Amino acid sequence: MGLLTTLVTLPLAPVKGVMWLGEIIEEQVDQQLHDPANVRRELEEIEEAAAAGALSPEEKDEAQQAVLNRMISRGSAGADRTKE
């Protein structure tokens, strides 16, 4: 039965490979996006831009909040994934 199943599902192998590759890429992007070192660097860049006058205080606050919201959303997304 294993050989027959393999032969029947063989045409789907490329699709499965692309789906697997997509999952790997998604994991890597998620790790880089939420890496504490990257978040800290982004917050430092926001500080530097504000100190240089490139950002208004409101823009600085919005940018910092966006970075922090991204970190918070990862925590809730991770909790949802563990329930599946």
Residue pairs with C-beta under 8 A, 6 or more apart in sequence:
30 74
32 38
33 70
33 74
34 70
34 71
34 74
39 67
39 70
39 71
42 67
43 64
43 67
46 55
46 60
46 63
46 64
46 67
47 60
49 55
49 60
50 57
50 59
50 60
55 63
